[in-house]
Amino acid sequence: MKNASCPCPYPCPEVHTNSALLSKSSHVSWRRGDELWRAGDGPGWMLAVCTGAVGLRRGGDARTSRLVDIVVRGQIAGEEVAVGADRPATCVGLIAGKGRLLPRRQLSDAVQTKPLAWMSLMTISTQRSATLAQALETTSNGTVATRLAALLLRLGERIGLDDARGLMVPLPLPRIDLANLVGCREETAVRQMRAWEEHGLVSTLKEGFVLRDQPALALIAAD
């Protein structure tokens, strides 16, 4: 159920735990491919994702940058504005969505007047560091199949929707992004996904992909 103290009109339970931060926020929306900010930009505002998803990219331009993290419904991106740091990554829309933005000045006021807001930000920052550390570990341990299976299962756990075909993950990631997230060549990711499709483990759709055999993927991820 929606937290009555949160101004956000969308169902995002994890964001509601940070309603102290969002009490002075405003509405924002984006389409797939929109850049919300670029790496190196000054600290402008923090984003709470209510629907859809955004990705954080590092290095190169729009064509060559590497996807390093995905922020989905109920999560926050851009927490670096709390300490006045420049953007470490470009934030781009992966799935059209809506959210709440909190400018740096209002964020600073919230942190100063509401201790729980500062604790929330520290928790978010710690979780982001843990996510990036896990991503680094994922790209260096195990086989490509192991790393890719683990990634698909994590995405399924975060945003998957049960349907008659299996677990639908509504995230249309290009193969190059899958390759970046697991640390392999694009051709290798293409070959592995094609093999799994042939064996009925996954299906690729225009709007994302379906995990058709989660137990089999779990066995591969644990190998």
Phi, psi and omega in degrees: 000144181295136177286121185296338183276354182264132181285350183291127182274004184249150183283101180218083188306319183293323177295325182298335177292344179250031184298336176298327179282332189261003185296338179244024183276168178229166185282145174214148176223161180210162174249165176301129179095345178294138173267120178275327169199166181245153176302134181095345176297153175290164181289111182254303184203159178260146183244130169253121182275121180258321173221158180079203181200150174235157178240150176254124183242144179231145174078143174069194180260194184299332183272329187250356181292156184254129176286121183247343179200155178236130180248121187243183181312129178090001181245167184239140176235154177084024182294349179296341180296338182296332180250010176075020182276149175292162181294125178278347183209158175276136179254121184229145179291127175261322174229131178308136184199187181223157180195195179236137176245142180235108180300156185303319183297314179294326177296317179298319178297318181296319181294321182287327185261345183229098182307326181296332179294318178296318178297321178298316180295320179295322177296315179299314181298319179295318179296320179296317179298320179294321179297315180292324177295320178295321179297319178296318178295321181298324183280356184239351183244144174077179178279169177300318180299317179299313183292320181290319177298317179297320179297313181299320179292322178296317178295321178297321180293325185280317187225011183291149179233125179291134170213184186296337182273340185145221178256110182277126176251103186281061183223097184283076181276128172298156180300329179296325178289319175300317180298316179299319184290337180247000175073053177217175177285151180302319181299325179292317178297318179299314182296319181291317179295321179296319179297318180292325177296318180296330181265006175078020179275323181221160172227137178259130179237167179299324184267004179153221177211160182243129173273101186274335181223080182297319178302320179294318178295323178296322178295320178294318181295329182272356184293000000 
